[in-house]
Amino acid sequence: MTLDVPVADDATPEPNAPGARRRAIAEEQAHLDHIHDRVEQLRRTASARVTEAAADRSGSTFQARFERDVTAHHHATRQARYTFGDVESLAFGRLDLRDGDRMHVGRVSVVDDQGDVVLVDWRAPAAAAFYQATAARPDGVARRRTLVTRGRTVKDLDDEVLDPDAADALGLTAVTGQGALLAALSRARTGAMRDIVSTIQSDQDAIIRSPATGTLVVTGGPGTGKTVVALHRVAFLLYRDRDRFEGRGVLVIGPSDAFTEYTARVLPALGEDRAVQRPLAALAPKGTEVSGWDELEVARVKGDLAMIEVCQRALGAVLPPIPPDTRVSFEGTTVTVPPAEVERVRERQLGRVRADTNGASYHQRTEAADQALRSVLWKVWASAHRSSGGRVPDAREGSGFDAALDRSPQVRMLRRCYWPELSATGVLSELATGGVDLPALLGSIVPPEDVQRLVDAWAAATGWTIDDMGLLDELAALLGPSPGRGAKREAKDDGGLRVSSDAWNIEIEPVDVEADDYRDFAHVVVDEAQDLTPMQWRAVARRGPYASWTVVGDLAQRSRVADPATWEDIARLIGRREVAVRSLTVNYRTPAEIAEVAREVLIAAGHDPASAPQAVRGTGTSPALVTSEDLPGTVGALIEQLTATQDGTVAVIAPEDHLVSLRSAVATLPVEVAERVRVHEPRTVKGLEFDDVLVVAPEQIVGGSAVGTHQLYVAVTRATRSLHVVAGEGARFPGRERLTATERAVIGGGP
């Protein structure tokens, strides 16, 4: 069966013959128009049927209304499948097979109104050869064609003859153009990550199509495509097993808000919008403001697994003292309850509180704790009543004793002090603001010097940091949902399926994977994974206790000095014994000239230079060193020169102390220029890329912390086009020898 629409011109022109490329582009343009028109027709049809189903009130029986809602849900799903954001094109490649069939490959499978397959989804097994076939192993492919597009327009194409004998027999040659991969790499950036679906390389494709079992680590140096490969893997998994991964959800965790915003468009452009993308800070309890990082040694303390016991002890430490004079009166006998008796009961109940154990959280044990309190009050009263000659009922239940307790104002006050409602932020605030004696609480768990680090850090803090997030989540897990949160949430229209009848109501709706308290994702992706602390890993692991995992990172770009230090350690933290590590070794982002600078920084950071990824292209322009004592002024002048003749994005990467002055300098630039510039410190720039990068005060980046050289490595590997390093006179830093000293006045922005 032919997988494509027929093409009238069967004779392929000689390679590079006059008009050959023009005719080939026109042929592909006609087919691309046919695909887009068909997808728009399918989308409009689905939209109309959704509207019709929603307006249908003809059925009054349960069966009729059920069928109406099922139909509406079906067409709403189809409408979403055929609605794309700002994508390059629906089709991006074609395979001419040795048996004479031809197949176009794209973002979604499309069948025309004649029943012919005009486009095959890139995730389908039949499309795998588009990425995996080589001249050594053609996999039945005579010729592979990659389309270079802008929106719905075919701008160029690139042919590879993989099986010359088959190509000759079919009359196929190569109508070559600019290489599709290099064309994509050379394009100006827009501030948002693009998908690479049209230019996936074979090593990347093997990772994307790998089965979702256990923990897969995707590692590699800067620019190797780790993040975008992980996102394409999410799209592939949703395609291959939609019931599993869409039903229970996929969670993608990035290091920062900037990173999440940068990657947010990739999955929708691939036709997938059910994955939940969140920055690591968003795992803190709802409503908690989290920003910034602690110093390395403070982060090490907060991230250590010893803090599990600290959080457990903190619950008891923040509880109010038991009132000393609670009186209980029943059947003529009044007793004063010894607070020590109540304290012992409370301690026993607190000892049974567990995180991540069903029914064992603090708030889930509220009823059990209350019953234990009532039992001890009964015991104290019964002993006194018996001593006074009174008759004690055989059992508390049915005696009226509990009702007497509920009427007593003193007992109500006792119960509020004994087992009050708590919040994670409230508990940690008590520790941070001095409401709890930290040295006494932590003395046997944390070394004295680390206790002092915590005291000093919290005393100076103006809010919660990303390193507090792990503690907040641990406390939230210990506390469990607050009383009343278990009640059914008010129904809302989330596009799910709801069926009902006049007599009774049934709701069938998809799992709300967007809910803050959802904890059962089928797959979890963690990017920049080398930077998570053990306590942060516990927070992440709670979101997918039975999930498969894609862990993405590069140990050479670490921002921490503490464990975990290996991918096997990380797998154990998320509850997995085995881990498969797949490495990407080709740098698609960084030009070779900048890669040489990065290699010197990598060596200075103590890593094997052989681990540096191999750059696939050069620009012919050396990275530049500009020395100046007016760093903001020099940066502003450089930005104006760089943006005068070229499109694209510019990043200014500098130590935190310089950010305010540099942002002020950028704010004085023309609006159309300033909108293209982003100012970052090295930790917030991870995973991002820009056309032009200015690294400011590199010697201060290096000297700023124990991982300063790693941070400089991150900074110098963000550029896709040019790198300028702006430093003071005489500044020394790794990679300086690979830079070309340039006067600011003659720096150009030409290609």
N, C-alpha and C positions, 0 to 999 in steps of 0.2 A: 504494500500500500504506500502511495506517495504521501509524504507528510507535509506537503506544501501546495500552494496554488500553482497551476501551470504557468510557465513563462513562455512567451511566444518565440523569443529568439534563442534557439538551441545552440547556435554556433558562438563559441566564446572567442573574442578577438585575440590576436597575438599579443603577448605581453608588451605593454608600453606602446602598442600601435596607436596611431593618431585617433583620438576619440574613444579609445578602449575604456579608460577610466570613466569618462563622461557617460558612456552608454551603460557601464556597470552601475554607476551611482544612480542613474535614472531608473534602471530596473529595480534596484533596492528601494528607491524612494517610492515607487508605485506600490511595492509590496508593503512597505511601512505604512503608507497612507491607508491601505486596505485593512491592516491590523488595527490602527487607531480608530478608524471609522467603525469597525466591528465592535471594539471594546466600548466605545461611546454608545453604540446602539444597545449593547447588553446592559450597560449601566442605566440608561434611560428606561429600558423595559423593566428592570428590577425595581427602579425607583417608583415607576407608575404602579406596579403591582403591590408594592408596600402601601402606597396611598390607598389603593382600592381595598386591600384587606383591612386596613385600619378603619375605613369608612363603612365596611360591611356590617350591617346590623340585622341581616335577614334571619340569622339562626338564633333560636331561643333555647335549643337543647344544649346540654353539656357537650355532646359529641360535635355539634356544629360549631360551637364557639372554640372548642379545642382545635378543630381542623383549621378554623380561620386564623387562630394565633400561631399555629405551627407554620402555616403558609406565609404569614407576615414575617415571622422570624427567618424563614428560609430565604425569602427575597431580600430582606435586610442584610443578611450575610452575603448574598451574591452582590448586592449593591456595594458593600464595603470592599469586597474582593476586587471589584473593577473600578475603584476610586483610588487614584494615585495622587501623590503630592507633586512637587516640582522635580520631575525625573528627566533624565536625558532623553530617553526613548523607551518604548515598550520592547522593541527588538534591538539586539545589538550584535547578532552573529548568525552565521549560516554554515551548515555542514553539507558538503556534497559527498554522498556516500558511494562506495565502490559499486554498489548494486544499482546505481542510477537514481536512487531517491535523493531528495534534498530536503533539508529540515532547517527552519529558522528557529533560533534560540532567543528567549527573552524573559521578561519578568513574570509572566503568567501564561498559562496554556489558553489558547484561543481556538475555537472551532467556528468556521463560518456557517452561514445559513444553508450551505450545500452539504454540510457534514464533513468538510475537509479540515484537517488540522493545519492551521496557518501559522501557529506559533506554539513552541514547546517550552514549558516552564524550565528555567535553568536548573532547578532542583530535581527534575525528573531523571530517572536512570538513563533514559535515552539521550539526555543532554550531557551526560558526564564526559563523553568523548570530546566535547567542545573545549574542555579544560585539560583533559588527561592525555589525549592522543598526541603522539610525537612521530617524527619521521622514522624513528627506530621501532615504534609500536603504533602504527596508524589506527588500530582498532576499527578497521572498516571505513576509515575516512580518506577520501581521495584529496579533498581540498577543504581547508578551513578558512572562512572569511569573517573578519571582525569589522564591524561598522563603527565609524566615528561620527557621532551625531551631536546636534544641538537642538534640543527639544524634539520636534517632529521632522527635522530636516537632516538628511544624510549629507555630511560634509566631505567625507572621505571613506576609504575602505582599505583593508590590508589583507592580502591573501597569502596563505601558506599551502604549498602543495606537499602533502605528507606521503602520498603513495603515487610516485610518478607513473608507474605502469597503468594503474587504474585511471589516473587523470588523463593520460594519453588516450586510453580506450574511450573515455567519455568526452574527449575534445576539450578538456579543461586546462587552463594555464593560470598563471598568477598575475592578476591586475593589481599591482602593488601601489601603495601610497605611503603616507607617514605611518610608522608603526603605531598601532592603537595604544599600546602600553605607554610608549614615550610621549605620545600626544596627550594622554591623560595626565602623565606626571608633569608635563610642562605647562599645564593650564594654571591660571591664577586662582588662588584660593578665595573663597567667599565668606569665610568665618564659620562654616558648618561642614562637618565631615560628609564626603560623598560616599556612596556605595561603590564597590569595585566589581560589580557583578559582570561587567563586560570585559574586565581585564584580569580576572582571577588567574593566578599562576598555578601550575600543577601541584607544587608543594603546599600551597594554601588550600587548594581544592581538596586534597587528601585529608586535611584537618577538618575542613567544613563538613565533609561527608562521613566523618568517623562516627561510630555508634555512640549513643548517649548511655554509657555504662560507667559507673564509678566516677573518678576524677581525672579529667584531662587538663594538663598544664600546657599552655601555649606560651613559649618563651622565645626570646630573641632580642636583638639590640634595637635601638631607636630606628624608626622608619621601615621596619620589616612587615608592618601591616597586622600586628597582633590583634589590635582592637577591632579593626574592620573585619578580620577573619572570624573573630568570636561572634560578632553581630550577624554575619552571614550564616554562621553555624546555627544561630538561633532561628533564622528564617528557614533554614533547611530542616531543622528538627520539627518546627511547626508544620511544615509541608508533609513530612514523612509520617508523623504520628500526631495528627491534630487533636484527636480526642484526648490524648494523654497530656500534651504540652499546653494546648489552649485551655483545656478543661481545668487543669490545676494551676496553670500560669507559669510564666517564665519571669524571673527577676534578674535585672542587669544592674549591678552596683558599680559606680564609678567613684573616683577619688574626690570630686568637687562638683559644685554647681556648674562651673564653667565647662568642665568636661562633659557633664550630662547634657547641657545645652548644645555643645558642639556635636555630639553623636546622636542627638534626638531624632534627626530626620532620616537616618539610614534605614531603619526597619520600616517606617511608613512608605519610603520610596520603593521598598521591596514588596509592598502589599501586605505588610504585617503590622498591626497596631495593638495587639493584645499583650505584648511584653511590657512589663512594668520597669521603667528606668528611674533609678534613684541615686542621688549621691550618698556616700557613706553617712554623712551627718543626718540624713533623713531617717535613719534607723533609731534615733533618739525618740523618746515618748512624744506623742503628738502635742504640738504647741510649744515645744522646747526650742529655744533659739540656740543654735550651735554655730560657732564660727572660730576660725583660727586654730593654731596648734600650740601645744606646750613646748618648752625647751626639751631637748632630747632626753636628758636624765629624768625629768619629770614625767615625760611620756612613757619612759621605760617603767617607772614605778606604777603608773596608772594602768599600764597594759599588761602587767605581770599577773599570772594566774593566782598568785597569793591574794589578789583582791577579791576573789570569790569568797573566801572566808571573811574578809573585811566587810563585804556587803552583807553577809549573813549575820555577823555580829552587830552591824549598824542598825538592824531592825529593832533589836532589843534595846540598844543604846538610846534611840530617839523616843522610845515610848515614855509617856508621862509616869511619874511615880504613883504608886497605889495610895489612895487617901488613907490616912491613919485611923480615922474614926467612923468608918461606915457602920451603921447600925441596921440590924435586920429584926423585924418584929413579926411574929406569927403565932396565933393561938395563945396570946397572953405572955409569951416569952420574948424578951428583947435581948439581943446579943450584939457585942461590938466585934467585928470581924478582924482578926489579926492580919495586918498587911503582908506579913511574911508568908502566911499560908497562901494568899492569892499570888504573891510573887513566884512561889514555887510552882504553882499550877501554870502560870503564864510561861515560865521558862521551859517547862515540859512541852507545852504546846508550840512554842517557838522552835524547839529542837526538832519538831516534826515538819516544819516548813521547808519545802524544797522547790528549787527552780526546775522548770522543764519536766515536772512530774504531774500527771493528770490528777487534779483534785487536791494537790499538796501545797499550793501557793498560800500566802498569808490570807488573802481575802477569801479564797475558797475554803479555808479552814475556820472561817468566822463562826459558823454554826457549831462546829465541834468545840472550839474554844469557849463559846458561850455555855454550852452544855457542861463543860468541865468546871466552869466558874459556878454555875448553879449547883453542881454536885458538892463542891467544897462548902458553899454557903449552907446547903442543906445539912451537911455533916456537922458544921459548927453549931447550927441552931438545934439540931436533933440532940447533940450531946448535952447542951445546956437545958433543953426542955426536959430531957429524961432525968437530969440531976435535980430538977425542981419538982419531980414527981409527976410530971405530965406524961400522957400517953402519946407516943410517936407513931404516926401512921406507918403502915407497912411499906408504902412506896411513896416517893415524891410525886409521881405522876398521879393526877386525880385528887391530890390532897388540897389543892388550892395554893400551895406554896409558891409556885411559879407566878401565879397571878398577883400574889402579894408582893413579890419582887418587882414585877412590872409596874406596880402602883407606887413604889417607894422612890422619892426623888433622890435619896442618898444612893440607892442601888443603881439607879440610872446613871448617876455621876460616876460611880465605880466602874460600870461597864464601859463608859466612854473612855476612861483612863486605861482600863485593862486591855482593850483590843480596839483601838480607834482606827478609822479609815486613814490610810497613808497613801502618799504618792512618791514616785521615784525621785522627782525633783525636790520634793520636800525633805526626804530622808538625806539626799546628798547635800542639800543646802545646810542642814544641821551640821554635817561634817565639815563643810567648807567654811561656814561662818563662825565656827567656834562653839556651837551649841552642844557639841560632844567633845570630850577630852580625847583628842586624837592620839597623843602618846600613850595614854592608858588603853585605848581601844586597840591600837596597832602594835603595841609593844612586843608581844610574843610572835608577831607575824612578819613585821617589816623592820629592817634595820633602822636604828635611830637616825642615821643621816638621811635615809629615804623618807622617814616620817617628817623630818624638818623640811625636806624639799616639797612635800605635799602641803604642809602648813604655809610655807612661804608663797607657793604658787597660788593657792586658793585665796590667801590674804590679798595678793596683788591683782587677782583676776577681776574683770568687769563682766564676765559672762562665762557660759560653758564653752569648752573647746571640743574639738573632734576627739581628743583623748579622754574626755569625760564621757563621751557617748557610750563606750563599752561598760562603764560603771552604771550609767543610767539604765541601760538595757538590762544589765544583770539584776538591778534592783526591781525593774519593772517585771522581770520574769519571776522573781521571788514574791512580789506582791500579788501578781495576777490581776485580773480585771476588777475594777472597783465595784462595790455592791450596786446593783441596778443596771450595770452595763450589759448584763446577760439578757436583758429584755430585748425582744425583737425590735430591730430598727425599723423606723418608718419606711414603707416601701417607696421606691423612687424608680423613675423610668430610666433604666440603664441599657435598654435595647435587648433585654433578655426575654424569655418566654414566660408568659403568665396566662393561665387558663382558669376560668371560673364559671359558675352557674348561679342561678338565682337562689338556689337552696343551700349551696355550700361552695366553698372556695378552695382551690388547690393552686399552689404556686410552684412552678418549675422554673428555676432561674439559674444561670451560670454562677459559679463561685465568684464572689466579689474579690478578685485578686488585688484590687486597688485599696482595699481596706487596710488601715494601719495595723490592725491586729491579726492580719492573715499570716499564717505560719505553715503553709503546706505547698510551697511551690514545687513544681515537677522538675525544674531545671534552674540553676543559679549560675550566673556569670559574675565573676569578680575581676575587675580590671585594676591595674597597678597594685596587684596583690602583694608585692614585696614590701609594701608599706604598712600593712595591717598588723596590729599588735595581737597577742593571744586573746585578750579580752574582746577586742573588736571582732576577731574570728568567731568567738562564741556567739556574739550578736548576729553575725551573718549566718552561722550554721543553724540558728533557731528558725530561720525563714525557710529552710529546706531540709528537714530531718530525714526525709526519704528521697531527696532529690539526686539527680546526676549533676555534675559540676563541670564548668569550664573556668579555669583559673588562668589569668593572663598577667604576665609580668616579666620583669628583667631585674635580676639581683644587682646588676651594675648601676641601677638607677635608684637605689635605696635611699630613703629619707630617715632611716632608723639605725640604731646601733645594737638593738636587742634582738632576741629570738622572736619568731622562728627564722632560721637562717637557710633552710633547705625546703624544697617543694615537698619532700616526704614528711617533714615536720608539719607543714601546713595541712596536708591531707589528714594527718592524725588529729589535728585540731578540729576539723570538720567531721570527724568520725569515720574516716575512710582509711583502710590499711594499705591499699594499693593505689598507686598513681602512675599514669602514663604521661611522659614528658615528650612533647613534640617541639622541635626548635625550628625557627625561621632564620635564615642566614643571609638573605639578600635585602639590602637597604634600598627601598624604592623612593624614599623621601629625600635623602640628603645627597647633594652633589658630591662627587669624589673629592673636590678641593676642600670642602668643609669636613668631610669624613676624615681627612688626614689630621685636621685639628682635633677632632673628637677622639681619634685614636691616641694621640699624645695625652689627652686628659684621662682617658681610660687607663693607660699605663700608670699615670700618677696616682690613680685611685686604687692601684694594687691589683688590677685585673689583667688576665692574659690578653695581650693584643690580638691573638688569634681568634678571640671570641667576638671581635668587632665585626659587624655585618659588612658584606661587600657591596659598595655602591655600584649601581648599574649605569650611571650617566655622569657626565661632567658638564660644566658650563664654560670652562676656559677662563673664569674669573676667580682670582684668589680672595679668600676672606681678608678683610682689612682691619688694621689696628689704627685707631684714632686716639691720640693722647691729648688731654685737655684738663685744665683745672676747673673749667665751667662745664660740668657734666650735663645739667639740664639744657643749657644753651646749645651745646654741641649736639645733643640728641635731637632737639627741635630742628636745627638746621639740617641734620642728616635726614630726618623724616621728610622735610619739604623737598629735598633733592631726590630721594628715593621714590616719592609719589608723583613727581612732576611728569614723568614720562611713562610710568607703568601702572597697570591695575594691580589689584591684589591686596593682601593684608600685611600689616606690619606689627611686630611684637617688640616691646621694650621689656627686657628681663633684667631685674636688678635686685639687690638686697632690700629687705623690708625698710631699712632706714631711708632709702632713697625714693620710695614709692610716691610720697606726697609731693615732693618737688618735681618729680618727673611727670606726674599726672597734671600738675599745674602747668608745666611747660607744654604738654600736649593740648591742654584746654585753650591755650592762646593761639593755636594754629587755626587756619580756616576750617569751617565746620565740615566741609566735604573731605578734608584730609584727616581731621581728628576722628571722624567716624570709622576710618579704616585702621585705627591704631588701638592696640590693647596693651596695657601696662600690667605686668605680672611679676611676682617673685617666683623663684624656681619651683617651689612646691605646687603652685597653682597652674603651672604651665604643662604639667605632665600629661602626655597623651595628645596634646594639641600640636598643630603645625601651622606655619605661616609662610608667606612668600619671602619676606625679608625680616631678619631678626637683628636687633641691636642688644648686645649683652653689655651691661653697664657695671663698672666696678667689679670685675671678675675676681680680683685679689681678695675683696671683702666677702664674696660668695664662698671662696675656698676657705678663708679663715673664720667664717661665721660659725662653723660647727664641725663635729667629728666626721660628718658626711658631706662637708662642703665641696670636696672635689667631685663627689658623685653628683651634687647639685649643679656644678658647672658643666658636667657631662650632659645632663639633661638640657641645660640652657643652650649649649652650642649645637645641639642636634634637632632643633625645632624648625630650621629654615629649609625651604624647598628651592630657594633661588640665591639669596645672598646673606652673608653674615658680616656684621661690623661689630667690633669689640671696642668699647669706649672706656678708657682707663686714664688714671692720673699719670703724670710724668714719673717714670721709674718704677711703675707697678710691675710686680713679678707674679706670674701665674702659669700653670701648665698650658701648653699649646701656643704660647706667645711666639715661639720661633717659627711657627707655621703661618703666621699672619704677615701680611704685607703692610708695612708702615705707610700711611697715606695722610697727606694734609687734608684737613676737613674741607677746604675750599675747592679742592679738585676732585672730590669723590663724586662719581656719577651714578646714575640709576639706570644706565642702559642695559640692555639684555646681554 
